[in-house]
Amino acid sequence: MTRKTPLVRLAWITALATLAPSVAGAADGPWALCGPPLTPAPLGDPAKRDDPDTPTEVDAGAVRYDQGRYVLTGGAVIRRADRKVTAERMEYRTDPERVSASGDVHYEEAGAVVTADEARMNLDADTGRFSAVTYRVDAGHLQGDASRAERLGPERARYYDVRLSTCNPGEEVWWLHAGTVTIDQEENQGTATNAWLSVADVPVFYSPWLRFPVGSERLTGFLAPSIGQSSDGGFQVSTPWYWNIAPNRDATITPTYYTKRGLMLGGEFRYLEPWAAGEVHGTYLPNDSAYGDDRWLVQQHHRFAAGKHFSGELEQRRVSDDDYLDDFDTGFNDGDFSSSERNLESYARASWSTEDWQVTADAQDWQTIDPTVSPRNEPYARQPRVSFDYRPLITDMPLDVSFEAEAVDFYHPYPDQRVTGQRFDMKPRLALPLRSLAYHFEPAVSWRYTSYQLDDPDGTSRSPDRSVPIYSVDTGLNFVRDTSWFGHNMTQTLEPRMFYLYVPERNQDDLPTFDTDASDLSYSQLFREERFSGPDRVGDANQLSLGVTSRLLDQNTGRNYLRFSAGQIFYFDDREVTLDGSDDTEERSDYFTELRLNLPLGLSSTINYSWDEADFGNHDLYSRVRWNNGGPLLLNVSYRDRSGEGRNPLEQAETSFALSVSPRWSVLGGWNQDLLDKETDERFIGLEYESCCYAIRAVYQATQDNAPGDNLENQILLQFALKGLGGLGDTIPQFFENAVPGYKARPGY
């Protein structure tokens, strides 16, 4: 018998729904290996649950009314939209309003199924009790059971003798057990007592009390620990504790024990305000057993903004000693430090800007942590610098106008060995850009003036200056034609370019080089007015740069499949200004070429190659090839070879890969070799196994942290990740992403 009537006014359906949160199906993403969803397909449209026109259907073998109660027997069924409740017997009382059901009580909705042996609900008090509960929820792939459950109010429920897992039913590798679990949906949190975790029926973790988030809310408490082994620190274990101070502020305190060094305390604080954001990170290890002294690290980065015009930034990076990064940086952390760094920069910056101009004040300091660097070769610090930059976006003239100026006070920790002092530099510039789709023509003139107030190591003072005009003409053409490649309609371009530069020679022998180096030449550098990185030197020039670029573009998507460029500089006069004081008498520069490929089948490549026309043996090659077509193999190969007169020779090869052997097994690896010294700089091999509800990752890494010839530092890291609960450490996926360019860790752990 079927009746379309609001017999129980949906109260029964609403009561059971509190035990099974409404969710969408989740049989993809991290749960793709689990097979079909835990729950059947929805019976109806979830969007119609609250529609007053949606009927409530009641079906039962028999319905009778007896002294204020309705009794449904013979397989009672209540349906509304996607929700359905079934039981052998249901009873509904009107005063007080109560519902009870017994005999294979079953509730389902889109994405959730709950069963119980018996259920009783007080609808007036919004409370109830359920016995022998089992549940399956697609979101998070959760399933488990409880001996009984109590509804304590509209937003609270308590479960007893609870088991929970994200494994498929009947295939549970792990269970989370608890004596009691209380869920408070108003506070978005839950608590568990007498909680313990079992893996393969073996208890591995116990806590008398746990608090955990319900939904995406963050809560204070312990995070999953991590374990590892390294030749430098021995066995290590970390147990981070998370402190949710406020919705926009949190902190993590991480004690880490090293068997060879002792106990290190690490901490991180983060904040986000409407006007500021930042992070503070630090570590402290008292009396390192292997080093014999205290070890510490400090890093903080803050960003500020006030209104549309003012902004600021502060960063500090410091370590206790020269060996800290070699001893503790293993490539597995996600900080901004690297063991290859030799100078750590700290700075503060404040800017006021409008659409056309910007004023900036900043100060800088360095910590040199390379004991092989002599004191006189430590970098200068700007303490402080004030700069002004004017570049109007819109003017009434056809000219482009710009003006740059700065004043800097340079500090050096050894003024008795290096010249110190102040520098003022300015550069006004005028240009007349004439541009169209077919060509561009831009003559420009600028004037650079630089003056100094210097203190020499011998105690004398001097005030040198330099004034030099800079003239340039930049012009080029753009030819296009339609073609067809790879079955696609293409546009091929041919873009010849010519750049003339004239800078008269100035004697700059008495000027210091505070922050100026010779820029490495490449194809793009052929068309720049400056060949030095700072204003301490202005290179004299009477030269013409010729280059050509050709591109292959998809007409439908705009994708750039190929770009090839080649060019060279022709010198009409010998160049006199160099950093080492020597003359450059070449008539032509090296040849410079660039090739970029981005082919449809997942093959991409970058090749930069330069070589000299004369017999100096100069050449510089950088090549990188990547294969990533979305299939099981991701492969990166790169090679660098540099040699020639006045150049530090270099020959390196690097490769990395990620191979998905099967949907569950992946192998990752990498190798970085110095071919000149025949030394391995770094190598690693990683293995990853993923099942429906857990993943196991292992990685072995060997790194060359110190000078070539030293023994490699070895480290092994293991991670057992329980999907839905987190894992023993979360550093391996991040390490894989950094070590294998193009690799993305699977989501959802």
KOLZA-165864 format. One line per 3 residues: number of its first residue (from 1); their letters; for each residue x, y, z of C-alpha. Coordinates in steps of 0.001 Angstrom, whole numbers. Example, Ala and Ser with C-alpha at 12.3 -4.5 7.8 and 13.67 -1.06 7.14 Angstrom:
! residues 2
1 = AS = 12300/-4500/7800  13670/-1060/7140
! end
This chain:
! residues 749
1 = MTR = 0/0/0  1425/3419/-999  210/6744/344
4 = KTP = 1463/10235/-609  1027/11938/2751  3192/13890/5240
7 = LVR = 2511/11170/7786  5649/11790/9870  6324/15301/8556
10 = LAW = 9811/14309/7415  10978/14261/11029  12179/10679/10783
13 = ITA = 14197/11359/7645  15722/14481/9179  16704/12612/12334
16 = LAT = 18635/9878/10562  20215/12429/8201  22164/13906/11114
19 = LAP = 24167/10666/11251  25053/10859/7526  26159/14313/6287
22 = SVA = 24920/15284/2836  27760/15013/331  28499/14541/-3317
25 = GAA = 29949/11342/-4654  33712/10994/-4236  34786/8008/-6291
28 = DGP = 37443/9991/-8107  40567/11956/-7163  42380/10225/-4286
31 = WAL = 39721/7491/-4205  39971/6471/-7860  41602/3144/-6909
34 = CGP = 38717/2199/-4634  36383/1123/-7409  32664/1952/-7390
37 = PLT = 31305/4406/-4791  30427/3097/-1335  26777/4039/-1835
40 = PAP = 24263/3312/-4609  23099/5860/-7131  20663/8487/-5746
43 = LGD = 16999/7587/-5854  15965/11140/-6672  17129/14721/-7007
46 = PAK = 18820/16071/-3823  17895/19620/-4860  14204/18829/-4278
49 = RDD = 14563/17876/-600  13298/21244/713  10811/21890/-2093
52 = PDT = 7331/22064/-486  5866/20517/-3628  8027/17392/-3302
55 = PTE = 5746/14598/-2043  6531/12294/850  5661/8714/-3
58 = VDA = 4853/6099/2630  4668/2417/1764  3938/-381/4226
61 = GAV = 2291/-3779/4358  -147/-2401/6921  -854/967/8564
64 = RYD = -3060/1327/11621  -3909/4072/14080  -4252/3203/17760
67 = QGR = -4679/5734/20601  -2502/8564/19217  -6/6514/17328
70 = YVL = 552/5298/13771  1999/1832/13366  3570/771/10049
73 = TGG = 4455/-2895/9643  5355/-5338/6914  8366/-3522/5486
76 = AVI = 7719/173/6043  9263/2631/3558  9316/6440/3623
79 = RRA = 10681/8350/602  11245/12022/-219  13471/13245/-3075
82 = DRK = 16735/11274/-2798  16161/10146/810  14661/6835/1875
85 = VTA = 14064/5112/5236  13085/1454/5539  12392/-765/8578
88 = ERM = 10381/-3852/9443  8289/-1810/11879  7839/1923/12460
91 = EYR = 5773/3676/15120  4877/7372/15209  3292/9081/18259
94 = TDP = 1852/12570/18137  1944/13643/21819  4774/13808/22666
97 = ERV = 6040/13533/19122  8158/10392/18961  9308/7970/16286
100 = SAS = 10683/4492/16795  11775/1836/14328  13062/-1679/14626
103 = GDV = 14138/-4540/12426  16803/-3730/9846  16521/65/9941
106 = HYE = 18070/1445/6747  18551/5068/5643  20097/6313/2419
109 = EAG = 20535/9575/543  22865/10795/-2196  26345/9822/-1039
112 = AVV = 25490/8258/2342  23989/5073/3820  23252/4377/7541
115 = TAD = 21843/1185/9055  20805/350/12617  19062/-2481/14470
118 = EAR = 16808/-117/16378  16155/3619/16529  14152/5872/18871
121 = MNL = 13664/9610/18391  12057/12354/20526  11180/14906/17880
124 = DAD = 10100/17570/20388  13467/17454/22176  15374/16643/18981
127 = TGR = 17137/13734/20667  17378/10038/19965  19208/6746/20377
130 = FSA = 20335/4221/17772  21829/780/18304  24261/-1280/16188
133 = VTY = 24981/1514/13693  26921/1103/10453  27613/3889/7977
136 = RVD = 29097/4538/4556  29823/8047/3249  31224/8735/-214
139 = AGH = 32860/12034/777  36204/11006/2186  35327/7372/1404
142 = LQG = 34395/6809/5071  32850/3639/6419  32624/2040/9840
145 = DAS = 30348/1140/12712  29421/1925/16316  27692/-87/19019
148 = RAE = 25251/2761/19566  24767/6428/18744  22954/9229/20582
151 = RLG = 21545/12414/19138  22047/15031/21862  20425/17936/20069
154 = PER = 20149/19642/16697  23939/20023/16319  25456/17353/18567
157 = ARY = 25767/13564/18382  27778/10973/20312  28950/7534/19186
160 = YDV = 30178/4605/21318  32681/1862/20455  33433/3473/17111
163 = RLS = 35447/2115/14181  36313/4211/11128  38278/3491/7941
166 = TCN = 38606/4764/4389  39319/1269/3031  36741/-687/1087
169 = PGE = 34395/-2788/3253  35961/-6186/3870  39420/-4931/2792
172 = EVW = 40344/-2853/5836  44097/-2469/6230  43666/22/9061
175 = WLH = 41002/1078/11549  40683/4105/13786  39003/3022/17020
178 = AGT = 37545/5138/19805  35599/4519/22984  33453/7572/22333
181 = VTI = 33278/10183/19592  31311/13425/20050  30481/15580/17014
184 = DQE = 29574/19258/17483  28490/20661/14140  27911/24139/15585
187 = ENQ = 31552/24347/16707  32771/22370/13658  34783/20030/15827
190 = GTA = 34783/16553/17276  36402/14860/20242  37377/11238/20750
193 = TNA = 38298/9391/23933  40350/6231/24278  41374/6466/20614
196 = WLS = 43788/4075/18957  44927/3236/15454  45478/-304/14208
199 = VAD = 47274/-1338/11017  46863/-4956/9919  45113/-5552/13280
202 = VPV = 48246/-4376/15138  47836/-1295/17407  50353/1389/16407
205 = FYS = 49101/4557/18108  47073/5448/21201  45742/8680/22662
208 = PWL = 43422/9048/25659  41837/12129/24087  41809/13649/20611
211 = RFP = 40169/16679/19069  39666/16889/15321  37945/19201/12823
214 = VGS = 34528/18541/11334  34694/19876/7800  37543/22197/6805
217 = ERL = 37949/23927/10171  41464/23929/11620  41920/22891/15241
220 = TGF = 44704/22995/17780  46391/19653/18359  49156/17273/17350
223 = LAP = 49836/16635/13676  51114/13384/12227  54772/12685/13107
226 = SIG = 57561/12096/10590  60559/9771/10738  63827/9612/8819
229 = QSS = 67454/8522/8798  70521/10447/7604  74242/9893/7813
232 = DGG = 74689/13385/9254  72009/13395/11948  71226/9736/12500
235 = FQV = 67690/8588/13169  65247/11462/13542  61622/11787/14601
238 = STP = 59439/14909/14607  56125/15436/16397  54597/18760/15270
241 = WYW = 51933/20510/17363  49541/22901/15618  48051/25941/17412
244 = NIA = 45025/27537/15769  45344/30936/17431  42645/32646/15355
247 = PNR = 41086/32280/11893  43860/34492/10484  46757/33403/12731
250 = DAT = 48313/30038/13511  51543/28486/14697  53277/25114/14489
253 = ITP = 55776/23966/17108  57927/21019/16012  60361/19233/18334
256 = TYY = 62749/16997/16365  65080/14499/17972  68332/13520/16199
259 = TKR = 70152/10551/17682  73539/12049/16737  72773/15664/17674
262 = GLM = 70060/15987/20289  66667/17702/20526  65898/20603/18185
265 = LGG = 62886/22845/18726  61383/24387/15601  58522/26819/15243
268 = EFR = 56522/28624/12594  54047/31494/13020  51787/32773/10237
271 = YLE = 49349/35666/10107  47083/37333/7568  45594/40783/8107
274 = PWA = 43827/43146/5688  46985/45274/5683  49740/42710/6301
277 = AGE = 50769/39083/5936  53827/37181/7010  55605/34116/8353
280 = VHG = 58222/33657/11048  60241/30444/11153  62992/29422/13519
283 = TYL = 64872/26464/14986  67073/26045/18059  69272/23103/19013
286 = PND = 71148/23589/22281  74626/22079/22457  74638/20003/19266
289 = SAY = 76335/16741/20274  78059/16397/16900  79024/20082/16558
292 = GDD = 79734/21084/20149  77771/24351/20182  74260/25771/19955
295 = RWL = 72669/25735/16484  69829/27950/15284  68080/29370/12233
298 = VQQ = 65835/32432/11859  63746/33339/8855  60922/35856/8719
301 = HHR = 59122/37450/5798  56496/40188/6169  54506/42139/3590
304 = FAA = 52600/45351/4359  50210/47601/2474  48364/50799/3426
307 = GKH = 45875/52120/929  46624/52094/-2783  50022/53732/-2618
310 = FSG = 52115/52449/298  53654/48981/518  56490/47426/2479
313 = ELE = 58428/44220/2829  60802/42781/5422  62858/39600/5234
316 = QRR = 65480/38233/7596  67554/35094/6972  70201/34081/9490
319 = VSD = 71869/30902/10742  74119/30227/13703  77204/29091/11807
322 = DDY = 78743/28369/8410  77904/24647/8526  74239/24854/9518
325 = LDD = 72739/24481/6041  75139/21660/5166  74191/19795/8354
328 = FDT = 70426/20288/8321  69335/21070/4756  68768/17725/3043
331 = GFN = 66436/18739/237  63366/17466/2115  62389/20708/3787
334 = DGD = 60251/23326/2064  61957/26422/3399  63760/29124/1442
337 = FSS = 67235/27922/2435  69551/25724/388  72839/24122/1299
340 = SER = 74370/25626/-1880  73858/29195/-640  76938/31112/433
343 = NLE = 75434/34537/1200  72156/34991/3079  70360/38259/2392
346 = SYA = 68223/40234/4825  66434/43399/3746  63684/45911/4500
349 = RAS = 61838/47877/1838  59141/50582/1807  57556/52052/-1357
352 = WST = 55143/54823/-2248  53802/54524/-5788  51257/56021/-8154
355 = EDW = 50436/55154/-11741  53414/57152/-13036  56102/57177/-10344
358 = QVT = 57473/55268/-7384  59725/56149/-4462  61437/53303/-2615
361 = ADA = 63656/53195/458  65402/49973/1402  68254/48608/3469
364 = QDW = 70154/45370/3072  72566/43143/4945  74400/39883/4205
367 = QTI = 75625/36924/6194  78459/35090/4454  78511/31407/5403
370 = DPT = 81258/30194/3066  84531/29920/5008  86481/29870/1729
373 = VSP = 85395/33448/893  88036/35964/1957  86819/39001/3939
376 = RNE = 87517/41428/1105  85312/39376/-1234  82223/39493/963
379 = PYA = 79394/41430/-736  78581/45081/-77  75330/45927/1701
382 = RQP = 73072/48858/849  72516/50732/4121  70344/52430/2975
385 = RVS = 69200/53104/-606  66574/55586/-1807  65368/55318/-5408
388 = FDY = 62956/57227/-7621  61402/55867/-10824  59200/57959/-13137
391 = RPL = 57497/56299/-16117  54255/58058/-17156  51727/55714/-18739
394 = ITD = 49932/58371/-20773  51383/61644/-22073  50265/64238/-24619
397 = MPL = 53536/63760/-26509  54511/60960/-28896  57631/60481/-26771
400 = DVS = 58245/57883/-24072  59748/59637/-21067  61401/57978/-18086
403 = FEA = 63648/59030/-15237  65547/56833/-12769  67586/58003/-9802
406 = EAV = 69011/56480/-6654  71239/57357/-3720  73004/54521/-1876
409 = DFY = 75299/54217/1108  77425/51077/758  78645/49261/3846
412 = HPY = 81359/46622/4037  82324/44730/7218  86037/45261/6448
415 = PDQ = 86502/48961/5546  90226/48604/6113  90347/46283/3084
418 = RVT = 87593/47585/774  86574/51055/-343  83247/52262/1115
421 = GQR = 81054/55318/551  77978/56763/-1111  76823/56715/-4712
424 = FDM = 74316/58911/-6512  73088/57812/-9939  70463/59155/-12328
427 = KPR = 69349/58340/-15849  66755/60391/-17791  65646/58847/-21103
430 = LAL = 63642/59947/-24152  62379/57587/-26853  60187/57948/-29941
433 = PLR = 58406/54609/-30449  56793/54065/-33842  55021/50714/-33928
436 = SLA = 52603/48752/-36095  51870/45073/-36700  54459/45022/-39494
439 = YHF = 57356/46963/-37990  58777/48901/-35067  61235/51795/-35049
442 = EPA = 62423/53412/-31816  65281/55890/-31534  66230/56784/-27953
445 = VSW = 68683/58944/-26064  69557/58827/-22394  72120/60384/-20109
448 = RYT = 73703/58652/-17129  75377/60597/-14375  77029/58892/-11395
451 = SYQ = 78931/60527/-8545  80618/59141/-5428  81766/60132/-1948
454 = LDD = 84385/57465/-1175  86533/56461/1790  89552/54391/797
457 = PDG = 91097/51738/3073  94087/54017/3701  91821/56677/5233
460 = TSR = 91784/59131/2307  88573/60487/785  87735/61275/-2815
463 = SPD = 84726/62294/-4946  84916/60911/-8493  82027/61154/-10939
466 = RSV = 81116/60112/-14482  78764/61517/-17091  77950/59711/-20332
469 = PIY = 75234/59921/-23013  73699/56764/-24509  72229/56682/-28024
472 = SVD = 70301/53780/-29511  68041/52873/-32421  65927/49734/-32262
475 = TGL = 64101/48624/-35401  62589/45453/-36797  60128/43947/-39258
478 = NFV = 57465/41268/-38849  56667/38978/-41812  53927/36349/-41506
481 = RDT = 52631/33564/-43719  50037/30824/-43361  51189/27214/-43357
484 = SWF = 50122/23801/-42060  52047/21591/-39607  50941/18619/-37512
487 = GHN = 47517/18791/-39177  46937/22301/-37775  46603/25662/-39472
490 = MTQ = 49728/27599/-38557  51189/31066/-38813  54924/31299/-39386
493 = TLE = 56714/34543/-38641  60065/35930/-39710  61210/38819/-37501
496 = PRM = 64535/40439/-38426  65778/42980/-35881  68540/45580/-35841
499 = FYL = 69795/47494/-32800  72430/50213/-32974  74086/51430/-29771
502 = YVP = 76594/54229/-29282  78133/55035/-25901  81275/57194/-25884
505 = ERN = 84242/55959/-23888  84788/57323/-20387  87704/56658/-18053
508 = QDD = 86203/54747/-15118  89344/53265/-13589  88959/55251/-10367
511 = LPT = 85337/54189/-9833  84539/51322/-7442  82406/48297/-8312
514 = FDT = 79992/48076/-5394  77191/46000/-6936  78097/45750/-10607
517 = DAS = 79016/42675/-12632  79277/41938/-16316  75979/40523/-17555
520 = DLS = 76056/37129/-19203  75333/37564/-22885  72412/35749/-24475
523 = YSQ = 70250/36441/-27507  67947/38796/-25606  70976/40663/-24185
526 = LFR = 72033/41650/-27708  69372/44387/-27717  70078/46030/-24351
529 = EER = 71696/49408/-23740  73700/48192/-20737  76143/45313/-20622
532 = FSG = 76731/45626/-16853  74312/44812/-14046  74816/48063/-12111
535 = PDR = 75668/51735/-12634  79316/51506/-11466  80279/50741/-15044
538 = VGD = 78843/51950/-18332  80286/50025/-21239  81495/52094/-24174
541 = ANQ = 79924/50939/-27421  79796/51626/-31117  78076/48503/-32274
544 = LSL = 75285/47000/-34314  73306/43967/-33192  71639/41885/-35873
547 = GVT = 69190/39129/-35096  66306/37190/-36500  63480/35235/-34873
550 = SRL = 61032/32808/-36438  57941/31445/-34672  55385/28778/-35496
553 = LDQ = 51962/29599/-33998  48703/27651/-33973  46043/29892/-35544
556 = NTG = 43228/28446/-33416  44831/28289/-29967  47771/30681/-30248
559 = RNY = 50114/27954/-29023  53760/28627/-29842  55141/25334/-31172
562 = LRF = 58554/26639/-32185  60689/29712/-31703  64191/30018/-33105
565 = SAG = 66438/33054/-32743  69975/33790/-33885  72080/36926/-33678
568 = QIF = 75456/38593/-33283  76967/41960/-32363  79332/43799/-34758
571 = YFD = 81769/46167/-33032  82908/49229/-35004  85371/50271/-32274
574 = DRE = 87365/48299/-29725  85613/48143/-26371  87788/49691/-23664
577 = VTL = 85677/49325/-20515  85885/45983/-18725  85725/45043/-15055
580 = DGS = 89266/43668/-15006  90755/46695/-16781  91683/44845/-19997
583 = DDT = 90698/45872/-23518  88307/43893/-25673  89547/43988/-29255
586 = EER = 87055/41598/-30855  85368/42805/-34030  82349/40607/-33444
589 = SDY = 80680/38951/-30520  79997/35268/-30210  77114/33843/-32190
592 = FTE = 74003/33425/-30035  71131/31071/-30766  67975/30086/-28888
595 = LRL = 65549/27286/-29697  62227/26647/-27945  60088/23635/-28882
598 = NLP = 56640/22834/-27533  55415/19979/-29715  51922/18434/-29583
601 = LGL = 53018/14961/-28414  54368/16208/-25093  57948/16868/-26199
604 = SST = 59385/20233/-25183  62924/21482/-25412  65072/24512/-24680
607 = INY = 68501/24942/-26279  70742/27979/-25826  74051/27848/-27641
610 = SWD = 76743/30421/-28223  80161/30091/-29812  82889/32440/-30976
613 = EAD = 83848/33143/-34537  87535/33500/-33666  89689/30646/-32419
616 = FGN = 89273/31307/-28684  87396/28062/-28053  84547/29940/-26385
619 = HDL = 81271/28112/-26276  78332/27881/-23912  75637/25257/-24322
622 = YSR = 72540/24705/-22242  69993/22145/-23385  66925/20693/-21726
625 = VRW = 64493/18130/-23084  61249/17113/-21380  58872/14320/-22324
628 = NNG = 55478/14701/-20655  52489/13652/-22721  50254/12740/-19780
631 = GPL = 51243/9078/-20067  53085/6865/-17586  56535/8415/-18198
634 = LLN = 57775/11897/-17349  61417/12422/-18332  63743/15418/-17964
637 = VSY = 67277/15530/-19394  69559/18573/-19327  73189/19228/-20246
640 = RDR = 75413/22259/-19636  78851/22791/-21193  80831/26003/-20864
643 = SGE = 84477/26712/-21721  86699/29363/-23216  89121/32142/-22456
646 = GRN = 88402/33851/-19125  85495/31538/-18303  85108/29063/-15496
649 = PLE = 84801/25700/-17270  81661/23755/-16533  80218/20487/-17760
652 = QAE = 77184/19026/-16009  74469/16532/-16861  71190/16079/-15027
655 = TSF = 68249/13752/-15491  65077/13022/-13570  62056/10868/-14232
658 = ALS = 58730/9682/-12870  57417/6350/-14134  53973/5027/-13326
661 = VSP = 54577/1284/-13558  50913/551/-12819  47969/2465/-11358
664 = RWS = 49368/1622/-7899  53165/1626/-8342  55398/4572/-9291
667 = VLG = 59161/4933/-9443  60945/8300/-9391  64629/9095/-9652
670 = GWN = 67222/11694/-10486  70935/12120/-11028  73117/15230/-11231
673 = QDL = 76726/14672/-12333  79700/17010/-12587  81393/15620/-15690
676 = LDK = 84572/17660/-15300  85337/16563/-11740  83635/13213/-12283
679 = ETD = 81702/13766/-9070  78048/13086/-8312  76408/16231/-6953
682 = ERF = 73112/14545/-6140  71204/11359/-6790  67949/9961/-5489
685 = IGL = 65541/7095/-6071  61988/6974/-4808  59243/4366/-4717
688 = EYE = 55544/4971/-4207  52748/2465/-3712  49144/3609/-3534
691 = SCC = 46060/1599/-2653  42485/2629/-2025  43047/3801/1559
694 = YAI = 46779/4109/2124  50056/4887/394  53647/3966/1149
697 = RAV = 56515/6159/-29  60242/5717/356  63105/7801/-976
700 = YQA = 66876/7531/-791  68908/10669/-1452  72653/11305/-1575
703 = TQD = 73862/14907/-1839  77215/16633/-2213  76849/19410/334
706 = NAP = 80491/20384/676  83421/20736/-1703  83936/18083/-4396
709 = GDN = 85735/15032/-3111  83887/14873/199  81704/11892/952
712 = LEN = 78073/12113/-55  75515/12679/2656  72902/9917/2612
715 = QIL = 69347/10062/3840  66390/7694/3795  62852/8896/4470
718 = LQF = 59740/6745/4834  56108/7725/4824  53019/5647/5493
721 = ALK = 50041/7795/4500  46533/6907/5624  44141/8505/3188
724 = GLG = 41674/10703/4983  43786/10885/8153  47107/12235/6878
727 = GLG = 50431/10438/7011  53696/9985/8849  55263/13106/7378
730 = DTI = 54221/15090/4306  57631/16060/2923  58187/13348/302
733 = PQF = 55512/14506/-2213  56897/18047/-2032  60430/16726/-2520
736 = FEN = 59336/14764/-5603  57695/17863/-7111  60866/19926/-6596
739 = AVP = 63267/17209/-7776  61328/16132/-10895  60219/19234/-12858
742 = GYK = 56718/18764/-14229  55723/16129/-11661  52568/16696/-9603
745 = ARP = 51882/14618/-6524  48534/12885/-6335  45998/14999/-4422
748 = GY = 44043/14241/-1322  46343/12543/1180
! end
